[in-house]
Amino acid sequence: MKNNNFDYIAGLEKAIKKKYGETAIQNPASGWDKQKEENYLAQLEALIEKQGKYKASSELENVNGILISRKLLIRENICNCPVCSTKIKTINDDIYIVKFECCEKCYFQYVDGREKRWLKGWRPDNAEKRKRQ
């Protein structure tokens, strides 16, 4: 480079410093030390681990020719329908449990066409359950 190019660069730096302040012309690595590097690497490892867990739970699984997220398949967590206490048997039961907290049978008996009431918290009492069975 020619000598006048260095003068031009120094002039630019002075103009930037005047307009934006001292921190605008500092080297980003000047404030970096070993402790900050260790913290950054620890945060990076935690982020990678979190992304791996998310990716594993959001992978699609083929169920009867339909691709469904593994997050929707919660067979291990809920074994019985909270409304009628029957065992969760099908993939459709899993889907209705996630969205409406009831099995497919209870969905068609109590929720279908009355979603607003159900989502506001209404649940059938024991007498109503016996009538429907």
N, C-alpha and C positions, 0 to 999 in steps of 0.2 A: 504494500500500500504506500501511497505517497504521503508525505508529511501533511499536506493540506486535508487529506481524508480524516486524519486523527483530529485535526482542528475542527472539522465539520462535526464529527461525532461528539467531541467535547462541547461544542456549541449546542447540539441537540440535548445532551444531558443537562446542561445548565438551564435550557428553556423548559425542559420537562420538570426539573427540580423547582424552578420558579413557579410553574403553573400547578403542579400536583404535590409538591413537598418532597422531603428527603427520602421517604420510604419508597417512592416510585422509582428511584434509580438504584436502590440497593440490590445486590445479588441475592436471589431467593435462598441460596444455600448459606448465606452468612449467619442466619439465626438458627441453623440446624445443628444439633449436637447429638451425641450418642444416645442420650435418654429419649429425645424426641424420636429418633430412629427406632428404638426398641418399642416405644408406645405405638408408633405407626405400624410396625410389623405385627404386633399383638392384635391391633384392631383389624388389620388385613386378614389375619388368620381367622378371627371371629366372624368376619363378613363372609369369607369363603365357606366356613362351616355352616353358617345360616343359609347361604344360597344353596348348598348341597342338600340340606334338609328340605328346603322349599321345593327344589327340583324333584326330589324323591317322592314327596307327597303330591306333587301336581302332575306326575307322569300319568299317561292315559293307560287304561287297562281295557282289553277287549272282553265285553260281557255280552254273550249272545249276539255278536255282530255289531254291537254299539260300543264306541269308545267313551269311557267314563273316567273322570279324574279319580285318582285313588283317595283323595280327600273325602269323596262322597261315600266311599266304601268303609263304613265304620263298624263292621261286624264285631270287632273285639270289644268296643266300648259299650255298646248297648245290646243286650241279649233279648230283652222283652219290650213290647210296646207299652209305653207309659199309660195308655188309655185302657186297653183291654187285657194287658198282661200276657198276650200270646207271644210265642217265640218269633223272632225276626227270621224269616226264611229266604226271602228273595231279594234280588237287587232292587226291585221296585220298593220293597219295604225300607231298604236303606235310604233310598232317595226321599221318600216321604218322611222318614224319621228326621233327616237333616232339615228339610224345609218346614214341616208342620208338626214335628214331635209326635207322630202317630204312624201306625203301619198303613199299608195300602187299603186294607179292609175298612179300618176306622176312617181313613180319608174319605172313601166313597160314602160311608154311612153318616158321618158327622160334619165333614168339612166341605165337600164338593158343593159349590154354589153358595156357601156361607163363609168364604175365606176371611172377610173383614171381621166377622164376629169371632171366628176362631183366633185370628191374630191379635184381637183385643184381649184374649184370655179366657173366653168361654170354653168350658169342658163339660161333657155329659156327666150327670150324677149317676149313682148306682142303679136307681130305678129305671132311668132311661136306657142304660146299657142292657139291663135284663129284658126290656121290651123288644129291643132290636135283635136279640139273639134268639 
